[in-house]
Amino acid sequence: MAFRKYLWLVVGLATIGFSVWLLYHELRGLSFADLKAGFAAIPLKGWLLSGGSTVVAYAALAGYDHIALLHLKRKVHWLFITVCSFTTYALSHNVGASVVSGAVVRYRAYTSRGLSVAEVGVLVALCSGTFVLGVILLAGLVLVVEPDILVRFADVLPMEFSRASGIVLLGVVALYVVGSFLKLRPFRIGPVSVVYPQPSIVARQLVIGPLELIGAAGIIYFALPEAGNPGFVVVLGIFLVSFSAALISHAPGGLGVLELVFVMGLPDMDPASVVVALLVFRLFYLIVPFIGALFVILLFERAQFLERPKE
C-alpha cells in the first residue's frame, strides 16, 4: 500500500528531473538578460490577449462541470459550480495526478450540495471524458490541416502520424456522437456506472472541450513574437502534445515536460521567446489561479466549520 501511495509522486519527480536535465541542454546558452528582453518584447496587446485567453479557458473548464451536472439532472447554483471548477483545476493542474486531486476537491464540494459519492464519480468521469474528447477532436483537425506538424517530434514519438491519422481521430469522435443517438447501454469505470450521454450533452462537450484547449493554447500564442511564429494551428498542435505529455507524466504543473516539448516543437523560434511565453502561461494559467484557489478553499472550509451544529 505504501508503495502504491508514493508511486505517482516518484514518477512525477523523476520525470521532472529528467525533463529539466534535457531542457538544460536545450537552453544552456540562455541568460537572464535574454529572458528579461523577452518579457519586455511582449506588447500590451499580447498581455491583454493572453489574459483574455485565460478567462476563456477557465470559463470553459467551468462548463465541464455544468455539462456533467446536466447529465446527472442535478441542480446546483451556477456560481458554486464555477467556483468549484476553478478551484478544482487550479489545484489539479499544479499538484499533478489531476484526476485524483480533482476528484478529492469535487467530492468535498459537491457532497456538501447533496450529491452522492457515485454521482461525484460520474461527474469526474464525464469531465475527464469531455477533456479527452476535446483533445481527440482538435488533434484530428490539426492533423488534417497541418499533417506534417508531428515531424517536429519524429525523434521522440514512437509512431508516424499523417492526415489519415487525423481522419481516424475524427472518426472516433463521430462514433462517439453516433453512440449518443443509439442510446447505448451504461458502461462501467471501476465501481462507477456511467450512462451514455444524450446528444444534447455530447453537443455541449464538442464545443466546451475544444474551447478550453484553444483558450489555454492562446495564452502561449499571444505571448510569442511574430518572428518565426508558425501560426496558431501549429502552436495549438504543439500545445496538445506538450499538455498531454505533461498530464501523462504526472509531474506537478507539468514542470519541465511542457517546456521541453515546446522548445523541441518550435526550433525556428528564439528559445528565450518560447520560454518567456511559457512563463506567461504558467503565471496566468497556473500560478495566479492556484493562489486564488487556496483562498477559496480557506473560505469554504471556514464556512463548513461555522455551519457545523454545536454540541
N, C-alpha and C positions, 0 to 999 in steps of 0.2 A: 504493500500500500504506500509506504513512504517513497519507494522508487517511482511509482506512478504519479504521486503528488508533485514531485520535483522534475519529472521528465521534460515537460514542455519548457520549464524555466531554463533547464540546462541546454536544451535545443536552441532556444531563443538567444541565450547568451553566447553560445558557440557560433551561431550564425552571425551575430553582431561582430564578434571578434574577427571572424574570417572575412566578412564584408569590409570591415574597417581596414584590415590589412591590405586587401585588394584595392580599396579606394585610395589608400595612401600611395600605392604605386602608380595609380592613375593621376593623382593630383599633387605629387610631391614637388612640382615646380611652382605651385601657387604660394602667394604670400598674403598676409593680412591686408596689405595695401591693394592687392588685386581685388579682394572681396569688398573692401571699402569703396573702391572705384565702381564696382558692380552695383552696389546699393545706390550710389549717387547717380548712376546712369538710368535708373528706373524713373520715368516721368511720373508726375502726379496722376495722369490719366491711367497709367499702368497700376499704381497703387489702388486707385478707386475701383478699377475693373476687377482686380484681384479680390478686393474686399467684397464687391458685389457678387462675385462667383462663389465666395464662401457662404454668403447668405442663401444663394440658390441651392448650394449643396446641402446645407443643414435644413433648409425648408423641405427639400426632397426627402431627406432622411426621416423627418417627422412624418412624411407621407407613408413611409414603410409601416409605421405603427397604426396610422389611420386605416390603411388598407387591411391590415391583419384584424383589427377590431371590427371593421365592416364584415369581414369574412366570418368572424365569430358571432356577429349580431349582438355585440355588447356596446353599450353607450357609456362613454367616458368623456368628460369635458375636453374640448379641443385644446385648451391651454395646458391642461395637465398632460395630455398626450405629447404635445410639442415639447414641453419642458423635460418630460421623462425621456423622450427620444434623444433630445440634445444631450442630456446628461449621460445616457447610455453610450452613445457613440463617442462623445468627448473622452470618456474614460476608457472604453474598449480600444479605441484607436491608439491611445498612449500606452496602455498596460500590456496589450498583446493578448493572444488567445481570445479573440473578440467574441466568439460565440459563447464561451463560458462566462467571461466577465460581463458581457451584455445580458446574459440570462440572469445573473445574480441581481443586477440593478433592476431589471424589469420585474423579476419575482417580488422584490421588496416593494416596488412602487404599485404594481397592478393588483397584487393581493390585498393591498390596502383599499382598493376600489372594488373589491368583491369578486375578482377573477379567481378561479381555482388553479391549482398547480398544473393540471392538464391543459387548461386554456392558455396559461402563460407559455407552456411548452409548444403549443400550436402557434402562438403568436411569434415566438422566437424562430420557429421553423419557417414560417411564412415570410418573415422579414429577411432571413438568410436566403430564402428562395428568390425573393424579389431582387436582391443584390446579384445573385448568380445569374438570374435571367437577364438582368441589365448588362452584365459583363459579356455573356454569350451573344446577345443581340448586337451590342456595339462592336465586339471583336469581329463578328461576322460582317458587319457593314464596313468596318475599317479594312478588312482583308479584301473585300470586293472592290473597294475604291483604291486602296494602296496595297496591292498584293505582294509587293517586294519589301514591305516595311520590316518584316522579321529577319531579313537578310542581315540587318544590323546586329542580330544576336545569334548568327549562324554558329559561332564558336561555342555557345553555351546551351542552345536549345537541342534536345535530343532528336528532333524530327523536323522535316521541312513543312512549311505552310505556303499556301498559294490562294489564288482567287477561289479555286474549287473548295479549299478548306473553309473559306468564308461562307460559301453557299451551303456547305454541310451544316455549319453552325446555325445559319438562318433556318435551315430545315428542321433542326432540333427545336428552335423556337416555334416554328409552325406546327410541329407535332404537339407541343405543349398547348398551343391555342386550340387545336382540333380536339385534344383531350378534354378541354373545358366544355366544349359543345357536346361531347359524347357522354358527359356526366359519368366518368369512370368511378370505380369503387374507391373508398378511402384506402390510403396506403399508410404504412407504419414506419416511424423513425424511432427505433427503440421502443419504449413503453408508450409513445405518443401516437395516436391515430389522427391522421391529417385528411380531412375531406377535400377532394379536388376542388379548387376554386371555380366559381362561376365565371362565365365570360365577362361580366361587368368588372369583376375583381381582376381578372387577367388583363383586361384593357388598361386598368389603372397601373398595374405592375409594369406593363410595356412602356408606360410614359415615365413613371416615377424612378424606376431603376436606372435607365439611361440618363435621366436628367441629373441625378445626384453625381454620377461619374463625370458627366460633361462639366458640371459646376466645379468639381474638385480639380479636374484637369485644367480648367480655365484659370484657376489661381496661378498655376505654373506658367501657362501660356502667356498671360498678360504681363508677367514679371520678366519674361525673356526679351532680349533685344531683337531688333529686326534683322541684324546681320547674321546670316546663316540660318535663320529661322525656317524650318521646313514646312510650316503651316500647322493649323490646328488639328487636322485629321491625323497627321503623323505624331504630333505631341500627345494627342488622345490615345493613340495606339501604344505609344511607349509608356504612357501612364497606366494603361490597363495591364501591361506586362509587369511593370515595376510594382504597382499596388497589389496585384495578385501574388507576386513573389514575396512581398513584404508580409502579407497575411499568412501565406503558407509557412513562412519561416518562423512565425510566432515570436519574432523579435519585437520587443516593445517599441511601438511607434514605427516599426519597420526600419529602425535606425541602421544606417549603413547599407542596407539592402536597396532601399528606394534610391539613394544617391548613386550607388554603383551602377544599377541598371540604367538610370537616366543618363549618366555620363557616357556609358557604353553606347546608348541609343542615339546620342547627339554628338557624333565625333567631329562634325563640321562646325560646331559652335565653340566659342571660347569657354573652356571648362569653368572658369571663375564665374561667368554669367549664368551657367547652368546651376552651379552650387548656390549662388545667390538666389535664384528663382526657387530652388528647393527650400532654402531657409525661409523665404517668404511664405511658402506653402506650409512649412512646419509652424510658423508663427500664427498664421491665420486659421489653419485647419486643425492644428493640434494643440499648441501651447495656450493661446487665448481661450478657446473653448474648454480646455482642461481646467484652467483656473476658475472659469465661470461654473463648471460642473461641481467643483469642490464646494463652492459657496451654496449651490443648490442643495447638495447632499446635507450640508450642515443645517440649513434651514428646514429641510424635510424631516430630518431626524429630530430636530428640536420640536417641530410641530407634533410629530408622533409621540414624543415623550410627554408633552403637555396634555395630549388627548387621552393618555392612559388613565383609567379610573383609579382614583386614590383609595388606598386600603384603609 
